[in-house]
């Protein structure tokens, strides 16, 4: 018995696998992009915290000196 591509179970399964592989590749890429962005933002947060600490120490020093 010959099946058309629309009714061939193996063709349908192969198409489904291809679609799932495509979705997985997109999800992997998205996850990688998000991970890189989170790492970038974490570094920015750490830099801001360091700047805040320096500014806080400068203010405390100025207050103690009566400036």
C-alpha positions in Angstrom: 0.0 0.0 0.0 1.4 3.4 -1.0 0.8 6.4 1.2 0.8 10.0 0.0 3.0 12.4 1.9 0.0 13.7 3.7 -1.1 10.3 5.0 2.3 8.6 5.4 2.7 8.0 9.1 6.6 8.1 8.8 6.5 11.4 6.9 4.2 12.9 9.5 6.4 11.7 12.3 9.5 13.0 10.6 7.8 16.4 10.1 6.9 16.5 13.7 10.5 15.6 14.8 11.8 18.4 12.5 9.4 20.9 14.1 10.3 19.8 17.6 14.1 20.1 16.8 13.5 23.6 15.4 11.6 24.6 18.6 14.4 23.1 20.8 17.0 25.0 18.8 15.1 28.2 19.3 14.6 27.5 23.1 18.3 26.7 23.5 19.3 29.9 21.7 16.8 31.9 23.8 18.1 30.4 27.0 21.7 31.1 26.0 20.8 34.7 25.2 19.0 35.2 28.5 21.8 33.6 30.4 24.3 36.1 28.8 22.0 39.0 29.6 21.6 37.9 33.2 25.4 37.7 33.5 25.8 41.2 32.0 23.2 42.6 34.3 24.8 41.0 37.4 28.1 42.6 36.5 26.4 45.9 36.1 24.6 45.5 39.5 27.9 44.6 41.2 29.5 47.7 39.7 26.7 49.9 40.9 26.9 48.4 44.4 30.7 49.2 44.4 30.0 52.7 43.3 27.3 53.1 46.0 29.7 51.9 48.6 32.4 54.4 47.5 29.8 57.2 47.5 28.4 56.2 51.0 31.9 56.1 52.4 32.7 59.6 50.9 29.5 61.0 52.4 30.2 59.4 55.8 33.8 60.8 55.8 32.4 64.3 54.8 29.8 64.2 57.6 32.4 63.2 60.2 34.7 66.0 59.0 31.9 68.4 59.3 31.9 69.3 55.6 
